[in-house]
């Protein structure tokens, strides 16, 4: 027997579509069950649900989720998870092979829908499930009624083909441009662009990754917008020829800027501050503010003169507040202590300093502020105290120089571009030598030497970050080995994870927007002429 699932979400319609296709090489007589266990509004209690043939609906307050099958089920049960009466729990009833036909329930509800199957050899059974959302009971029902699979699939395919056909990349880059890049790279490039579009909210914010650690058991959650991650995603799409997501994100940043000129640790997509462990002056992350300003300035400097004036009118005040904040948080050598980009150490960091240098340099150039440019130069000179001969120290952590190699020092090369070639080559060699990890799919790069997060696996971000730095330095052959590793460690649907374990399997946050961004930029860099 073969069971096949085909899933998609149509554009501009809050509906998830699943096609279930079953074939059998032999005679089969049995049942197909669909189990539904929703926590509407992330609540495991106080939900309510009902079954009104053929639709199941679960709701709490103004949030309704409906499940409509294309074939009315032969059996159903609106149950209660882990209820003391086993004949009420739909999950236990499915395990028993028979549903009890309750029509409604309250609390930690679940549900089962069942169909009798009688298959002859080579028969094909198809079932379509439509899962929709609305803020009113009648609307979720009307949204799902009358849906047809094939027209909806065509509309979805046409939408994404339209997105991919609207590329207007820089003159030096064309869509799927270089013949010596394998088809797997080109597919991953396209998949990464689509993924970033899916992570982008209509209001302009990007979520770092769809949430998977809902109870924050091992992490602080991923389903929010960090300015740092958003900058990476917006910049990658911009480089790929998509200007609108960049403009939308910058507009979102303008709306979410705090009164002191900085940005909060992370946000809900509507711009409200999200649950955080960065609520105090000492626990903020200066690189989030600096990265945001750097992107604004880079984009502004790329514009023709007339558009620069318009951008200045719209964003000049935002940039000025942010740069004044960064000026206040730096001495003539390094920045004040804060939390690092990995959100794991407190101190003064190479990456954070590099981000501030680039922000003040480029914003000062755009705004004509010599004091910002001069400050960036003094900070660059101050960074000399972090140079250890072959690489930059991670920083000063707990008032002591931390000499372990941290992949974030690659930020001095890209995206912040603050060091010369000879020193950049030493940084690349040090990162590769000290942070390289052998996996079943090849060599990859971990974040820093003492990293133990989720087992201390190598990260896709850091591996591709190194590849991008190598490409910028003309080390194309070495870089392509890391790009090849990344292309071999996706999920079956072509999604890039945050991490990859030693078996070469993608793990933890999937898909991670930052990983997709790094691959997009590596791909574009690899298609350009080799730098010498």
ZAMARGU-4260 file (C-alpha; in steps of 0.2 Angstrom, whole numbers, plus 5000, padded with zeros to 4 digits):
<rodrens>
0) 5000/5000/5000 | 5006/5018/4996 | 5000/5033/5005 | 5004/5050/4997 | 5002/5067/5004
5) 5002/5083/4994 | 5000/5100/5003 | 4999/5118/4998 | 4992/5135/5004 | 4984/5146/4991
10) 4989/5164/4990 | 4978/5177/4999 | 4966/5163/5006 | 4968/5157/5024 | 4966/5139/5019
15) 4978/5124/5020 | 4975/5111/5007 | 4980/5092/5008 | 4977/5079/4995 | 4978/5061/5002
20) 4980/5048/4989 | 4980/5029/4993 | 4984/5015/4981 | 4986/4996/4985 | 4994/4982/4975
25) 4982/4970/4984 | 4964/4969/4990 | 4962/4980/5005 | 4947/4982/5017 | 4949/4994/5031
30) 4947/5012/5037 | 4956/5029/5035 | 4956/5040/5050 | 4960/5059/5051 | 4965/5064/5068
35) 4963/5083/5073 | 4971/5090/5088 | 4971/5109/5088 | 4976/5121/5101 | 4967/5137/5095
40) 4976/5152/5101 | 4989/5141/5109 | 4977/5135/5122 | 4975/5117/5127 | 4960/5121/5137
45) 4944/5131/5135 | 4942/5127/5117 | 4925/5121/5110 | 4922/5111/5094 | 4907/5104/5084
50) 4904/5093/5069 | 4891/5098/5057 | 4892/5086/5043 | 4903/5086/5034 | 4913/5100/5042
55) 4922/5100/5059 | 4925/5117/5068 | 4936/5121/5083 | 4936/5138/5090 | 4940/5150/5105
60) 4934/5167/5106 | 4936/5176/5089 | 4946/5162/5081 | 4938/5148/5071 | 4947/5134/5062
65) 4937/5122/5051 | 4941/5106/5043 | 4931/5101/5028 | 4934/5084/5019 | 4929/5082/5001
70) 4920/5066/5005 | 4908/5066/5020 | 4915/5054/5033 | 4907/5038/5038 | 4911/5041/5056
75) 4916/5055/5067 | 4919/5060/5085 | 4921/5076/5094 | 4931/5071/5109 | 4942/5076/5123
80) 4960/5073/5124 | 4965/5061/5138 | 4948/5061/5145 | 4945/5048/5159 | 4931/5040/5149
85) 4941/5032/5135 | 4926/5032/5123 | 4926/5051/5123 | 4945/5053/5118 | 4945/5053/5099
90) 4963/5047/5098 | 4960/5032/5109 | 4944/5028/5098 | 4954/5029/5082 | 4966/5016/5090
95) 4951/5005/5094 | 4945/5007/5076 | 4928/5015/5079 | 4922/5032/5082 | 4908/5037/5094
100) 4899/5051/5084 | 4898/5064/5098 | 4894/5081/5089 | 4901/5094/5101 | 4913/5096/5116
105) 4922/5108/5127 | 4939/5109/5135 | 4955/5101/5128 | 4945/5095/5113 | 4951/5083/5099
110) 4942/5075/5084 | 4942/5060/5073 | 4935/5058/5055 | 4934/5041/5047 | 4931/5033/5030
115) 4928/5015/5025 | 4940/5009/5012 | 4937/4995/5000 | 4952/4994/4987 | 4955/4982/4973
120) 4973/4981/4965 | 4978/4997/4957 | 4963/5006/4963 | 4966/5025/4968 | 4957/5033/4983
125) 4959/5052/4984 | 4953/5063/4998 | 4955/5082/4999 | 4956/5091/5016 | 4953/5109/5017
130) 4958/5118/5034 | 4952/5136/5035 | 4953/5150/5047 | 4942/5165/5051 | 4937/5177/5065
135) 4919/5172/5064 | 4909/5156/5064 | 4899/5159/5048 | 4914/5165/5039 | 4925/5150/5041
140) 4910/5139/5035 | 4907/5150/5020 | 4926/5151/5016 | 4927/5132/5015 | 4911/5129/5006
145) 4913/5127/4987 | 4932/5125/4986 | 4939/5114/4972 | 4956/5107/4972 | 4962/5109/4954
150) 4957/5127/4952 | 4965/5132/4969 | 4981/5122/4964 | 4982/5131/4947 | 4979/5148/4956
155) 4993/5144/4968 | 5005/5139/4954 | 5001/5154/4944 | 5005/5165/4958 | 5022/5158/4962
160) 5027/5157/4944 | 5022/5176/4943 | 5033/5180/4958 | 5048/5171/4951 | 5045/5179/4934
165) 5045/5196/4941 | 5064/5196/4946 | 5073/5212/4941 | 5091/5208/4947 | 5106/5219/4946
170) 5114/5220/4929 | 5128/5209/4934 | 5116/5195/4939 | 5103/5186/4929 | 5090/5173/4935
175) 5098/5156/4936 | 5113/5163/4927 | 5128/5152/4927 | 5129/5135/4918 | 5142/5128/4929
180) 5131/5129/4944 | 5122/5112/4946 | 5103/5111/4945 | 5102/5107/4963 | 5109/5124/4967
185) 5097/5133/4956 | 5082/5123/4963 | 5088/5128/4981 | 5090/5146/4976 | 5072/5147/4970
190) 5066/5137/4985 | 5075/5149/4996 | 5067/5164/4988 | 5050/5157/4989 | 5053/5152/5008
195) 5058/5170/5012 | 5042/5177/5003 | 5032/5165/5014 | 5041/5171/5030 | 5037/5189/5025
200) 5021/5196/5033 | 5010/5208/5023 | 5015/5222/5036 | 5033/5220/5031 | 5040/5210/5046
205) 5049/5193/5043 | 5048/5179/5056 | 5064/5170/5059 | 5056/5153/5057 | 5039/5145/5059
210) 5037/5141/5078 | 5041/5123/5083 | 5046/5125/5101 | 5029/5131/5107 | 5032/5129/5126
215) 5050/5137/5125 | 5057/5121/5132 | 5074/5121/5124 | 5074/5139/5116 | 5065/5156/5118
220) 5054/5152/5103 | 5058/5157/5085 | 5041/5163/5078 | 5045/5182/5080 | 5054/5195/5070
225) 5071/5200/5075 | 5078/5215/5066 | 5094/5206/5064 | 5086/5191/5055 | 5074/5203/5045
230) 5089/5213/5039 | 5097/5197/5032 | 5081/5191/5023 | 5077/5208/5016 | 5095/5211/5010
235) 5095/5194/5001 | 5079/5197/4992 | 5085/5214/4987 | 5101/5207/4980 | 5090/5194/4971
240) 5080/5208/4962 | 5065/5209/4974 | 5065/5227/4980 | 5047/5228/4987 | 5050/5216/5002
245) 5065/5227/5007 | 5055/5243/5006 | 5041/5235/5016 | 5053/5229/5029 | 5061/5246/5031
250) 5044/5254/5033 | 5041/5241/5046 | 5057/5246/5055 | 5052/5264/5055 | 5036/5260/5063
255) 5044/5249/5077 | 5059/5260/5081 | 5059/5264/5100 | 5059/5282/5106 | 5078/5281/5111
260) 5082/5277/5093 | 5085/5258/5095 | 5075/5242/5092 | 5069/5230/5104 | 5075/5212/5104
265) 5061/5205/5094 | 5043/5209/5089 | 5026/5202/5085 | 5023/5204/5066 | 5011/5218/5070
270) 5026/5228/5077 | 5022/5225/5096 | 5037/5220/5107 | 5037/5201/5109 | 5041/5191/5124
275) 5059/5194/5127 | 5074/5192/5138 | 5081/5209/5132 | 5071/5221/5143 | 5085/5230/5151
280) 5099/5242/5146 | 5112/5229/5149 | 5103/5215/5140 | 5100/5224/5123 | 5109/5220/5107
285) 5117/5234/5099 | 5120/5225/5083 | 5101/5224/5079 | 5100/5243/5078 | 5117/5244/5069
290) 5112/5231/5056 | 5095/5240/5053 | 5104/5257/5050 | 5117/5248/5039 | 5104/5241/5028
295) 5095/5257/5026 | 5111/5267/5022 | 5117/5253/5009 | 5100/5254/5001 | 5100/5273/5001
300) 5117/5275/4994 | 5112/5263/4979 | 5098/5275/4974 | 5098/5288/4960 | 5099/5306/4966
305) 5081/5310/4965 | 5076/5294/4975 | 5089/5298/4988 | 5081/5314/4992 | 5064/5305/4994
310) 5072/5292/5005 | 5080/5305/5015 | 5063/5314/5018 | 5055/5297/5024 | 5070/5289/5033
315) 5082/5303/5038 | 5074/5306/5055 | 5074/5287/5059 | 5092/5285/5054 | 5098/5300/5064
320) 5089/5294/5080 | 5097/5277/5078 | 5115/5284/5074 | 5113/5296/5089 | 5109/5280/5100
325) 5124/5271/5093 | 5135/5286/5096 | 5130/5286/5114 | 5133/5268/5116 | 5151/5268/5110
330) 5167/5276/5117 | 5182/5281/5105 | 5187/5262/5105 | 5173/5250/5107 | 5155/5249/5111
335) 5147/5248/5129 | 5144/5230/5135 | 5129/5222/5129 | 5122/5204/5123 | 5130/5197/5107
340) 5121/5191/5092 | 5120/5173/5097 | 5111/5180/5113 | 5122/5169/5124 | 5136/5181/5130
345) 5138/5198/5139 | 5152/5209/5134 | 5160/5219/5120 | 5161/5210/5103 | 5170/5210/5087
350) 5154/5207/5077 | 5144/5220/5086 | 5158/5233/5084 | 5159/5229/5066 | 5141/5232/5064
355) 5142/5249/5072 | 5157/5254/5062 | 5148/5250/5045 | 5132/5258/5051 | 5140/5275/5056
360) 5151/5274/5041 | 5138/5272/5028 | 5124/5282/5036 | 5137/5296/5039 | 5141/5296/5020
365) 5123/5296/5015 | 5118/5309/5028 | 5133/5320/5026 | 5138/5318/5045 | 5156/5318/5046
370) 5155/5315/5065 | 5148/5298/5062 | 5161/5294/5049 | 5175/5300/5061 | 5168/5289/5075
375) 5167/5274/5064 | 5186/5276/5060 | 5190/5278/5078 | 5181/5262/5082 | 5190/5253/5068
380) 5206/5258/5076 | 5200/5253/5093 | 5196/5236/5086 | 5215/5233/5085 | 5215/5228/5103
385) 5204/5213/5098 | 5216/5207/5084 | 5226/5192/5089 | 5238/5190/5074 | 5228/5178/5064
390) 5210/5182/5069 | 5199/5193/5079 | 5194/5188/5097 | 5176/5185/5100 | 5177/5200/5111
395) 5179/5205/5129 | 5167/5193/5139 | 5164/5196/5158 | 5178/5209/5157 | 5191/5196/5150
400) 5197/5194/5133 | 5189/5179/5125 | 5201/5172/5112 | 5190/5158/5106 | 5186/5158/5087
405) 5169/5164/5084 | 5161/5163/5066 | 5153/5180/5068 | 5170/5188/5066 | 5166/5184/5047
410) 5155/5200/5049 | 5171/5210/5047 | 5172/5204/5029 | 5153/5202/5025 | 5141/5211/5027
415) 5151/5225/5035 | 5167/5226/5024 | 5178/5234/5037 | 5195/5225/5035 | 5207/5223/5020
420) 5211/5208/5010 | 5226/5201/5019 | 5218/5201/5036 | 5202/5194/5029 | 5211/5179/5022
425) 5218/5176/5039 | 5201/5177/5047 | 5194/5165/5034 | 5208/5152/5037 | 5206/5153/5056
430) 5187/5151/5056 | 5189/5136/5044 | 5203/5128/5054 | 5196/5130/5071 | 5177/5128/5068
435) 5177/5115/5055 | 5166/5099/5059 | 5166/5083/5049 | 5148/5077/5045 | 5142/5063/5035
440) 5139/5075/5021 | 5155/5084/5022 | 5164/5098/5032 | 5154/5112/5040 | 5156/5126/5052
445) 5150/5128/5070 | 5146/5145/5078 | 5160/5145/5091 | 5172/5133/5099 | 5163/5131/5115
450) 5145/5130/5107 | 5134/5117/5115 | 5117/5123/5110 | 5107/5108/5104 | 5122/5098/5104
455) 5134/5110/5097 | 5130/5106/5079 | 5137/5115/5064 | 5125/5128/5057 | 5120/5131/5039
460) 5121/5150/5043 | 5139/5150/5048 | 5144/5137/5035 | 5137/5148/5021 | 5144/5164/5029
465) 5161/5157/5027 | 5157/5152/5009 | 5151/5170/5005 | 5167/5177/5013 | 5177/5165/5002
470) 5168/5170/4987 | 5171/5189/4990 | 5189/5185/4992 | 5190/5175/4976 | 5192/5158/4984
475) 5178/5151/4973 | 5183/5132/4973 | 5184/5132/4992 | 5167/5141/4994 | 5158/5129/4982
480) 5163/5114/4994 | 5152/5122/5007 | 5138/5127/4995 | 5138/5109/4990 | 5137/5103/5008
485) 5122/5115/5011 | 5113/5108/4995 | 5115/5090/5002 | 5108/5094/5019 | 5090/5101/5015
490) 5074/5093/5019 | 5065/5082/5006 | 5056/5097/5001 | 5071/5108/4999 | 5071/5118/5015
495) 5087/5124/5024 | 5088/5121/5043 | 5097/5131/5056 | 5108/5116/5060 | 5114/5099/5053
500) 5119/5085/5064 | 5134/5074/5062 | 5124/5062/5052 | 5121/5076/5039 | 5103/5077/5044
505) 5094/5094/5045 | 5089/5098/5063 | 5080/5111/5074 | 5073/5127/5066 | 5066/5122/5049
510) 5066/5132/5038 | 5077/5146/5045 | 5076/5162/5035 | 5094/5167/5039 | 5100/5151/5031
515) 5090/5154/5016 | 5097/5171/5015 | 5115/5166/5015 | 5112/5153/5001 | 5104/5166/4990
520) 5118/5178/4993 | 5131/5164/4990 | 5122/5159/4974 | 5122/5177/4968 | 5141/5180/4973
525) 5146/5163/4964 | 5138/5169/4948 | 5148/5185/4947 | 5166/5187/4941 | 5179/5180/4953
530) 5187/5193/4964 | 5206/5194/4964
</rodrens>
